[in-house]
Amino acid sequence: MRKKHLFLLGFSFILFASYSYHGNKNKMNRDYVPNEETTVRVAEAIWLPIYGQGIYASRPFHAKLKDSNVWEVEGTLKSAKGGVPFIEIQKSDCKILKVYHGK
C-alpha cells in the first residue's frame, strides 16, 4: 500500500513539473511589443523623460520591424535644421537596445 502512495505521489510530482515547464515555456514565447502602435507608445514613454516635449515636433513617428525581432522607431524630419529621436526596441522582451536624437 505504501509503495502505491509513493508511486502516485511521484507521478503527480512529475505531472505537475511537466505542466509547469510547458506553461512557462509558452509565456516565454510571447512578444511584449507585438505591433507598430504599441512600439510607438513605448518609444514615446522612453523619449519623453530624456528629450522632453520637443519630441512631439517630430511626429508622425514611424516604426518598422527589423530582423523580425527588433523594432526601429524614428520621428519625421520637417526641416533641414535639427534631428529626430530614434530608438530600437526588442520585440520579444521590450528591451531597449539603442536610444539617440539626431542633430
C-alpha positions as CSV (number, residue, x, y, z in Angstrom):
1,M,0.0,0.0,0.0
2,R,2.8,2.4,0.9
3,K,4.5,1.8,-2.5
4,K,1.3,2.7,-4.2
5,H,1.1,6.0,-2.4
6,L,4.7,6.8,-3.2
7,F,4.2,5.9,-6.8
8,L,1.1,8.2,-7.0
9,L,2.9,11.0,-5.2
10,G,6.0,10.7,-7.6
11,F,3.7,10.5,-10.6
12,S,1.8,13.6,-9.5
13,F,5.0,15.5,-9.0
14,I,6.3,14.6,-12.4
15,L,3.0,15.6,-14.0
16,F,2.9,18.9,-12.1
17,A,6.6,19.7,-13.0
18,S,5.9,18.9,-16.7
19,Y,2.8,21.1,-16.7
20,S,4.7,24.0,-15.0
21,Y,7.6,23.7,-17.5
22,H,5.3,23.8,-20.6
23,G,3.2,26.6,-19.2
24,N,6.2,28.8,-18.6
25,K,7.6,27.9,-22.0
26,N,4.6,29.3,-23.7
27,K,4.8,32.6,-21.7
28,M,8.4,32.9,-22.8
29,N,7.4,33.0,-26.5
30,R,5.1,36.0,-26.0
31,D,6.0,39.2,-27.9
32,Y,5.7,42.1,-25.4
33,V,5.9,44.6,-28.2
34,P,3.6,43.0,-30.8
35,N,2.7,45.8,-33.2
36,E,3.6,49.3,-34.5
37,E,1.1,51.1,-32.3
38,T,2.5,49.6,-29.1
39,T,6.0,50.2,-30.3
40,V,5.4,53.9,-30.9
41,R,3.8,54.3,-27.4
42,V,6.8,52.6,-25.7
43,A,9.2,54.8,-27.7
44,E,7.3,57.9,-26.6
45,A,7.4,56.8,-22.9
46,I,11.2,56.4,-23.2
47,W,11.9,59.6,-25.2
48,L,9.7,62.0,-23.1
49,P,11.8,62.0,-19.9
50,I,15.0,62.1,-21.9
51,Y,14.3,64.7,-24.6
52,G,11.1,66.4,-23.3
53,Q,8.0,67.7,-25.1
54,G,10.2,68.6,-28.1
55,I,9.9,65.1,-29.4
56,Y,6.3,65.8,-30.5
57,A,7.6,68.2,-33.1
58,S,8.9,65.1,-34.9
59,R,5.5,63.5,-35.4
60,P,4.5,61.3,-37.0
61,F,6.7,58.6,-35.6
62,H,7.4,55.6,-37.9
63,A,8.0,52.1,-36.7
64,K,9.4,49.2,-38.7
65,L,10.4,45.7,-37.8
66,K,14.0,44.8,-38.5
67,D,15.2,41.1,-38.5
68,S,11.7,40.0,-37.2
69,N,12.7,40.8,-33.6
70,V,13.8,44.5,-33.3
71,W,11.5,47.5,-33.8
72,E,13.1,50.7,-35.0
73,V,11.2,53.9,-34.4
74,E,12.1,57.3,-35.6
75,G,10.5,60.7,-35.9
76,T,9.9,62.7,-39.1
77,L,12.3,65.4,-40.1
78,K,10.3,68.5,-41.1
79,S,13.1,70.9,-41.8
80,A,16.8,70.7,-42.7
81,K,17.6,72.0,-39.2
82,G,17.7,69.7,-36.2
83,G,17.2,65.9,-35.9
84,V,14.7,63.3,-34.9
85,P,14.5,60.8,-32.0
86,F,15.4,57.2,-32.7
87,I,15.1,54.0,-30.7
88,E,15.5,50.3,-31.1
89,I,13.2,48.0,-29.0
90,Q,13.4,44.2,-28.9
91,K,10.0,42.8,-29.7
92,S,10.3,39.7,-27.5
93,D,11.0,41.3,-24.2
94,C,10.8,45.1,-24.7
95,K,14.5,45.6,-24.1
96,I,15.8,49.0,-25.2
97,L,18.8,48.4,-27.4
98,K,19.6,51.9,-28.6
99,V,18.3,55.5,-28.0
100,Y,19.5,58.7,-29.5
101,H,18.4,62.0,-31.0
102,G,20.0,63.2,-34.3
103,K,21.4,66.7,-34.7
